[in-house]
Amino acid sequence: MSAIDRGTERAGLVAVVGTGTMGQGIAQVALAAGHPVRLYDAAPGRASRAADAIADRLGRLVAKERLTAADRDTALGRLAPVTDLADLAEAELVVEAILEELGAKQQLFTALESVVSDGCLLATNTSSLSVTAVAGVLRRPGRLLGLHFFNPAPLMPLVEVVRGAATDEAAADRAHATVAAWGKTPVRCADTPGFIVNRIARPFYAEAFRAYEERAADPATLDAVLRESGGFRMGPFELTDLIGQDVNEAVTRSVWEALFHDPKFTPSLAQRQLVASGRHGRKTGHGWYDHSEGAGRPAPHTAEPCEPPGKVALHGDLGPAQGLIGAIEAAGIPVTREPVGAHLALPDGTRLSLADGTTATDDPFAASVRFDLALDYRTATRVALAASAAAPEESLRSAIGLFQALGKEVSVVQDVPGMVVARTAAMLVDFAEDAAARGVASPEDIDTAMLTGVNYPRGPLAWGRALGAPWVRDTLRNLHHACPTGRYAPSQALIRRAAADEKLL
């Protein structure tokens, strides 16, 4: 058993090659776990500057009383910048964090093979390249795998442990145990484009951007609906401004190209134009939002106060929105019940129904209003509504008043298929079901990755169980009918899940 296998007990030497932001963060994580760490960078002086930067960060932790001065000094005593790859000969784990170029990574690992021992694990922190391709030039490709940390590495718990086509199972097990000993949350995944998080997260951005392109609403309103109704910590527009539009768009394009232009992963034209214009987000002062000094954030569209209806009628069952009924009654609005249907009826007969991938205008009843999906209608603070072209203004105002009576802000958006949260959630569930069925990762690791890697309010597979696979499938089928490009066609995995669920009913 190697020192790395034993966690921090007599921890073995860890080498980090590439000393940018990610390399420094990974080195800091290994130091905190008790390992001696050597830093190497091909650019002269960069490794020493990186060691100084790590020392500064540890100093700030001391100032915040999150680390003692003695522990900082002990950790820094184990940190050594080096100027030659030969200085990494004693490493038991080498983590590469250089630029995202396949040739450069292959050249580095080929050189490392002649330096380190046969028992040394080799890991790439790539987020977009094939681990299999990186290892393909090695004499012993079985010891190379992916360790994909998330930025900032010292704070983010998730690490994707990526097994290439040639990676030995024992190597993957050692890496998984090491990451766990470092206090991180490791998840196992296959070497597929985007791994877990960057594959399954694409619809969170893509559906909001598409809704924007369809002029459903402005970025501030779409962000607010996904935060305050969908339960996401940040909306996709503000989040990509933080990440960098160029970075986020490059990941989307990379996954799309690696999957042979699968329409489900099609990039956004609006985002492409944003990148082409140089508006990359906070770092350039402008992205979807203006981040220049003194610029205010635009407010989301919020409806003015309206009178609620005196009563509503529940026809059948609202499915994922059934919890609304108790809230309506608790607000003092009487609810009568009819056995057939899947909607609420306002006193004038206008149908009020949950977004299902169709538009309100598609409703055969002329007067119709759709309301968007919420993660939890009890705690949601905002709900989006969309009215059919034939719905009277007074009916829309009555629907607005109904949700305002429940303590919700209301955003009225254009009548587009699937609205905002419903289409996003349905696509996330479908992507997760498809990834699990294809062996990208286990269902448990998929939900763990999305919860800890991108802070989703619920794992997509757990969310799918809560919504019901038949509802997700039917919503996507309706979206596919409205946009028959293949983008919204439900996966075979989801279709099978829905069929199995229906047999249990």
N, C-alpha and C positions, 0 to 999 in steps of 0.2 A: 504493500500500500504506500503510495507516494505521500509526500507532505501535503500536497494539495487535497488529496482524498480525505485527509484528516481535518480539513477545515483550517482553523487558525492555530491548531496545536503544532508547534515547530513549523510554521507556515513556510512553504517553499517560495522561491524567487519568482516573481511575476515581472515580465517585461512588457512594456507598452511602446509600440512603434507608431509614430505619428503623434505630435504633441499639440494639436489644435484643441478646440474646446472639448470635443469628445474624448480625446486621448488624455487630457488633463483630468477630466472627470472620472474616467475609468481608473486611472492611477490613484486618485484620491480614494476611491472606493476600496481598492486593494490595500492601500496603506491603512485605512480605517479597520480593515479586517485582520491586520497584524502581519501582512506580508512585507518582506523587503521588495522594493520596486526599482527597476531600472528604466529610464526614459531614453529613447533613441529617436532622432529625427535626422533625415538626410540633409536638411538645411543647416548649415553651420550656425551654432549659437542658439538654435531654437529649443533644444532640449534643456539647456541651462535656464533660458528665459521661462520655459514651462515650469521648471522646478521652483523658480522664484514666484511664479503666479500661484502655484499650489500652496507655497508657504504663506503667501498673502491671504489666501482664502481660509487656511487654517487659523491664521491670526485673527481674522474677522470672527471666526467661530469662538475663539477664546474671548474676544471682546464682548460677544453676546452671551457669554457664560454657557455655551453649548459644548465646550471642550476645555479641559484644563491646560494650562501652559505646559505642565510636565508631559501630558499625553501628546501635545503638539510637538514638543521637542523630541520625544521618543519616535514619533512617526517620521519626522523629518530626518532623523538619524538613519532611517531605513531607506530613504529616497536618494537615488544617485543618477544624475544625467550622465550619459556616456556618448562617445563620439564614433564608436566602431561597432558594427554588428557582432564582431567576435566577442565583445564584452557581454553578450547575452547568452553565452554558451551554457551557463549553469541554470538557465531559466527552466522552470517546470511548466509554465504557461506563458505563451506570447500572444498578446492581443494587438491586432493591427487596426489602426484608425487613421489611415492615410486617405488621400483623395479617391473619389469614386471612379476609378479607371481600372478596368479589368486587367489590362496589360501591366500596369504598375503594381497591382497586387500580386499577380502571378510572378513577376520578377522578384518581388520582395520575398515571397514565401519560398521560391526556388533557392534564393541565397540563404535563407534561414535554415533550410534543410541541411546544408553543409556545415552549420554552426552548432545547432542545438542537439541534445541527445535524442535517441530514438524514443524515449519515454515522454518527451515534451509535447504538450498539447499546443496546437496552433489554432488560433481563432481570428476570424475577421468580423469587424463590427459593421460590415456593409448593411445598408438599408435597402439597396435596390439591385445589386448584382447577384448573379447566381453563385451560391457557395460551391456547387458542383463544378462550375466553370473555373472558379478560383483554384480549386484543388486539382483540376484536371491535368496540370503540368507537373505535379509532384511525383516523386518516386513512391512515396507512401501517403497517398491521399486520405487514407482512413483516419488519420489523426487530425485532420482539419475540419472545422465546423464553424458555424456562425454563432457569435454572441452579440446579438443586437441590443445594445443599451439605448435608452431613451434620454433625451436631453431635458434638464441637466442630470447627468448620470448619478451624482451623489444624492439627489433628491427623489428621482423617479424610481419606483420599486420594480418595474417590469424589466425582465431580460428575456428576449426570445432566443431559445437554444435551438439553432437551425441545423438539422442533419442533412448534409448533402447526400447525393446518390451513393457515394463511396465511403461516407463516414462510418467508422466502426461504432457499433452500439456501445461498446465499453467506453469509447471516447466521449460520446454524448452523455452517458451516465456520469462520468467523471466531471464533465463541465457543468451538468445540472446540479450535482452535489456541491461543487465549488461555489456556484452562484448562490445557492441556498445558504451556504455557510457564510457568505458575505452579507447576509441579511436581506437579499433581494428576493423577488418573486419570479422564479424561472418557469417558463412554459415551453413545452416541446413543440416543434413544428417542422414540417417538411420544407424542402427547398423549392418553394413555389413563388411566383412573382408577388412581391409585397408581403410575403410571409403571412402572419395573422393580421396584425393591426393595420398595416398599410393596404392590405387587400380589402378587408371587411369595412374599413372606414370610408371608402370612396363615396358611397351614396350620401353620407352626411354632408359632404361638400357639394357633390354633383347635383343632388335634387334641389337644394336651396339655390344654387346658381342657375339651374334650369328654370325654377319658378321665377327668378329674377328676369331671365331672358324672355319668359312668357308674360312679363309685366304683371305678375300676380301681386307684387308689393315691392317696396324699396328695401334695401339691405337692413336698415334699422328695424323695420317692422318684421321682416323674416327672422332676424336674429332674436328679437324679443319673443316671437311666437315659439321658436325652438327652445329658448331658455325657459320661459315662464309657463308654457304649456307642455313642451316635450321633456322638460327636466334636465336639459343639457347645461353644463356649467357656463359655456360660452356658445354663442352662435357661430356659424361657419364663416361669416364675413369678418367678424372681429377676430376670430381665431386665426384665419389665414393671414390677416394683416399682421398678427403677432408672429406667426411662423415665418412669414415672407411669402408673397405671392409667387415669386420665382421658384422657391423651394417646393411649395405645395404643388404647383402646376407641374414641376419636373417629376415629382413622384407619381402623380396621376398619369402623366404621359408615359413614364417608364413602365408602369404596370400595364397600361393599355397596349403598348407596343409589345411587351413580353407575352401578352395573351393574344397576340395576332389580331389586334384591333377588334376584340370582342365588344359589341355595341353596349354591353352593360357597363363598360368602363370608359366610355367615350369622354374625353376632356371637355371642358367648358370653353366655348368661343369667347364669352365675355371675360373670363379670367385670362385667356390667351392674349386678348387685346390689352388688358390691364398690364400684363407682364411686358408686352411689346412697347407700351408707352413709358416704361420705367417706373410705374407706380407699384412698388413692391411691398408697400405696407409701412409699418412704423419706421423701419430703418431708412426709408427714403422720404419720409414725411407725408406720404400719401399712398393710399391703396384704395380699398372700397370706401374708406373714410379719410377725411383730412386730419392728419396728425401734426400739422404745423403748430407752432407755439400760439396759444390763445384760441385755437380752433375748438369750437364746441361740438359735442356729439349730437347728431340729429336725433330727435325723439321719434319713437315708433308711432305709427298712426293709431290713435285711440279714439273710439267713438264717444261722442258727447252723451250725457245721461239721457236715458229713455225710460218711458213707463213700461213696467212689465205687464204681461197679459194677466187677466183676472183668473184664468185657469188654463190648463193644457190637458190634452188627451194622449195617453200612451197607447199606441197601437202595436201589439205584439211585444217584441223584446229588442232592446237597443244594442245587444251584443256587448262589445267592449265598453260601451258608454252607459250600461245599465245602472251604474252607480250614480248617475245624475238624478235618478228619480227620487232617491232619499234626500238629496240635497235640495231639490225643488220643493218637496213637501216640507222640509225643515225651514225653508224660507217663507212658508205660509201660503204657497200657491197650490190650490187644489189640483189633484191629478185624477182624472177618470181613466178607466182602463177598457180597452177594446181588444179582442183576442187576436186579430189578424193584422200583420204588417210588421214594420221595423222602423217606426218613426214616431215623433211627437206631432200633434196637430195643434196649431194655434186656434183661437176662437173663430177666426175668419176662414179656417180650413187650410191655411198654408201649412205645408209639410216641412217639418224640421228634422233632418236626419244626419247621421254620422257620415263623414266623408268615406267613400268606398271606391275611389278610383274613377268614378264617373263625375260629371259636373251637375250642378243644380239644374242647369238648363236641359240636361238629358232626361230629367224626371218627366214622365208622361203627364204628371199633374202640373199644370202651368205654373202655379205659385209654389216655389220650393226654396228653402234655405238650407245650406249645408253648414254643419259645424265640424271643426277639426278634431282630430284625436288628441287626447291628453294622456300623459303618463299616469296621472292620478287626478281625477276630476275634483277630489276633495281638497287637494293641496295646490292645484294649478291656480295661478293668479291671473292668467290671460287665456282667452280662447279666441280663435279666428273663425269668422263667419264669411260665407259667400252666398250671394243670392242669384237666383235665375233671372234671366232678362225680363220675364213676365211677372216677377214677384213685386207687389205694390210696395212703395216706400214705407208705408205704415206697417206692413207685415215685417219688413226687415227691422224697423225700429222696435217692434214688439219682441222680436227674437233677441235683439241687443239688450233690451230691458230685462228679459228673462235671465240672461247670464249675468248681467250686472246685479240683479237681485241675489245671485249666488255669491257675490263678492268678487266677481271677475272683471278685469279690464277686457274690453272687446276690441279686436282689430278686424275691420272689414277688408277682405282681400278680393281680388278678381276671381271670377268663377273658372278656375283651372282644374283639370283632373287631379284628384288626390290631395288637393290643397297643399299643406306644408308638412305638418308632422306625420299625417297618415302615410303619405308616399315615402317619406324618409324612413319611418319605422318599418314599413313593409319591405322596403329594399334591404335594410340592414338585416332583418330576419332572414330574408331569402339568401343573401350573401353568406350569412353564417351557416345556414342549413347546407348550402352547397359546399362550403369549405369543409364542414365536418364530414359530409358524404364522400368527398374526394380525398380524405385523409390528410388534409392540411394540418389539422390538429384535432385533439379530442374535444368533444363538446365542453367539457369542464375547463380546459385550457383556453378555448375560444372565449368563453364568457369572462374568465379571469383576465385575459389579455385586454379585452375591451374595457373592463372596469378599471384596471390598474394602469393601463398604458395610455388611455385617452379619457379616462374619468367619465365614461358613459353612465347614465343614471341607472341602467339595468343592463345586464348581459343580454345580447340580442337573442340568444336562444331562450333564455328565461322570459324575455319580453314576448317572444313568439308564443310561448306556452300560455302566457297571460292573455294575449289577444285571441288565441285560437288559430291554429294553422289554416282552417278553412277560410276564416276572415282574411288572413294575409294573402292566401292564394287567390281568392276572388277579387280582392282589391288590385292585385297585380294583373290579373286577367282583364279587368276593366281598364286599367292603365294601358295595357298592351293593345286593347281594342282601339283606344284613343290615339295611341302612338305605335303603330305596328312595325317597329324597326327591329324588334328583338330585345330592346333595352329592358322592357318590363316583363318579358315572358317569364313566368315562374319556373324555377328550376325543378328538375325531376325529383330532387330530394324533398322539396317543399310539397310537391304534388303527392308524393308517397306519404309524407307526414300528415297532410290534410285528409287523405283517404283513410288512413289508419284512425285518425281522431273521429272521423264521421262514423266509423264502424262501432266505436265505443259509445256513441250517443243512443 
